[in-house]
Amino acid sequence: MKGQEWYQADDVAEAYEDKRFSGGGRLIDDREKRAVLDAIGPIEDKEILEIACGTGRFTAMLAAEGANVVGLDISTPMLQQGRQKADELGVSGVELMRGDAGRLPFPDNHFDTVFAMRFFHLADTPRDFLREMRRVSREQVFFDTFNRFSTRSLYNWMLPMGSRLYSGTEVKRLLRDTNLDLAGAEHDWIFPYGFYRQIPGGIASAFRRLDTTIGSTVIGDRLASVSYWDARV
Ligand SMILES: C[S@@+](CC[C@H](N)C(=O)[O-])C[C@H]1O[C@@H](n2cnc3c(N)ncnc32)[C@H](O)[C@@H]1O
C-alpha cells in the first residue's frame, strides 16, 4: 500500500492539512466536503464509517452535523491530529480508531454509509478494499479516484509516492466485481489538485472559475482529474 509508511511520520501528519488545504488548497477542501455532504444527504443520527480518515477533516465535520461517525486509519500520528480537531470543535459522536482498511473490525452491514476520500489512489488492491467497505455497509459506499486520462497523469510523476490512476471503465468494473450499484458520479478539476495547492487563494479562485467553465462543457467530464463515486449496496 503506497503511503502506508509515509503517513506514519509525525511531521508528515502535522503538516498534512496546511500543505494541501491552505491558499488555493482551500477550494479543494471545500469541494471535497461538499461532495461528501451531498452524497450522504440527511446526516443526523446516521451511522457512518470513514476509512483512512487521516486528520479527520470529514469525520469531525460529520460529527458536528449530528452523525455517529467512526474514523479508521492506519496511522497513529494522523489520528492524533484528528483527535485534536475533534477536541477543538468539541464534537461528540466521533470515535477515531487505528485499523487496516483491508481487515475492518466490524460485522457485516454495520453502518449506513461507508466512505473513503483520497485513499484509492494509494491502494494496490482496490478491489479488496472496496469489498470490505461493501461488507460493513448496509446502504451506501462513497469514494473518490484520480483519473487516468487527465492532467493528473502529467502531474503524477512529481509526487513522492506516485498515485494509482483510474479510468471510468475500471471503476465501473470494480463496482460490478464487488456487487455495488453505481448511483451517481461527479467529475471535476481539469487542473489537478497539486496545481491549486501551490498558488495563493485569489489566483486560485480565478483558475477555478475557468476550470468549472471548461468542466461544464461536453468534454469537461472526460478531462476531469478527480471523480466522486456514489454507490449502493
Ligand atoms: C492522503 S491521506 C487521506 C486522509 C483523509 N481521507 C483526507 O482526505 O484528508 C491517506 C490516508 O490513508 C491512510 N492509510 C493508508 N493505508 C491505509 C490502510 N491500509 N488502512 C487504513 N488507512 C490507511 C493513511 O494513514 C492516510 O491517513
The ligand as a Tripos MOL2 file, in Angstrom:
@<TRIPOS>MOLECULE
LIG
   27    29     1     0     0
SMALL
NO_CHARGES

@<TRIPOS>ATOM
      1 C1         -3.9920   11.0640    1.5120 C.3       1 LIG1
      2 S1         -4.3910   10.6180    3.1710 S.3       1 LIG1
      3 C2         -6.1380   10.9850    3.1740 C.3       1 LIG1
      4 C3         -6.6890   11.3220    4.5270 C.3       1 LIG1
      5 C4         -8.1350   11.7790    4.5410 C.3       1 LIG1
      6 N1         -9.0070   10.7570    3.9980 N.3       1 LIG1
      7 C5         -8.2950   13.0700    3.7900 C.2       1 LIG1
      8 O1         -8.9280   13.0730    2.7230 O.co2     1 LIG1
      9 O2         -7.7810   14.0970    4.2420 O.co2     1 LIG1
     10 C6         -4.3630    8.8580    3.1090 C.3       1 LIG1
     11 C7         -4.6320    8.2030    4.4200 C.3       1 LIG1
     12 O3         -4.7440    6.7840    4.2230 O.3       1 LIG1
     13 C8         -4.2370    6.1450    5.3790 C.3       1 LIG1
     14 N2         -3.9840    4.7320    5.0640 N.ar      1 LIG1
     15 C9         -3.0530    4.2250    4.2120 C.ar      1 LIG1
     16 N3         -3.1440    2.8740    4.1750 N.ar      1 LIG1
     17 C10        -4.1580    2.5180    4.9990 C.ar      1 LIG1
     18 C11        -4.7420    1.2690    5.3730 C.ar      1 LIG1
     19 N4         -4.3200    0.1160    4.8470 N.pl3     1 LIG1
     20 N5         -5.7790    1.2730    6.2350 N.ar      1 LIG1
     21 C12        -6.2270    2.4370    6.7680 C.ar      1 LIG1
     22 N6         -5.7110    3.6560    6.4610 N.ar      1 LIG1
     23 C13        -4.6980    3.7060    5.5760 C.ar      1 LIG1
     24 C14        -3.0060    6.9690    5.6930 C.3       1 LIG1
     25 O4         -2.5470    6.7370    7.0100 O.3       1 LIG1
     26 C15        -3.5260    8.3900    5.4630 C.3       1 LIG1
     27 O5         -4.0650    8.9540    6.6240 O.3       1 LIG1
@<TRIPOS>BOND
     1     1     2 1
     2     2     3 1
     3     2    10 1
     4     3     4 1
     5     4     5 1
     6     5     6 1
     7     5     7 1
     8     7     8 2
     9     7     9 1
    10    10    11 1
    11    11    12 1
    12    11    26 1
    13    12    13 1
    14    13    14 1
    15    13    24 1
    16    14    15 ar
    17    14    23 ar
    18    15    16 ar
    19    16    17 ar
    20    17    18 ar
    21    17    23 ar
    22    18    19 1
    23    18    20 ar
    24    20    21 ar
    25    21    22 ar
    26    22    23 ar
    27    24    25 1
    28    24    26 1
    29    26    27 1
@<TRIPOS>SUBSTRUCTURE
     1 LIG1         1 GROUP 0 **** ****
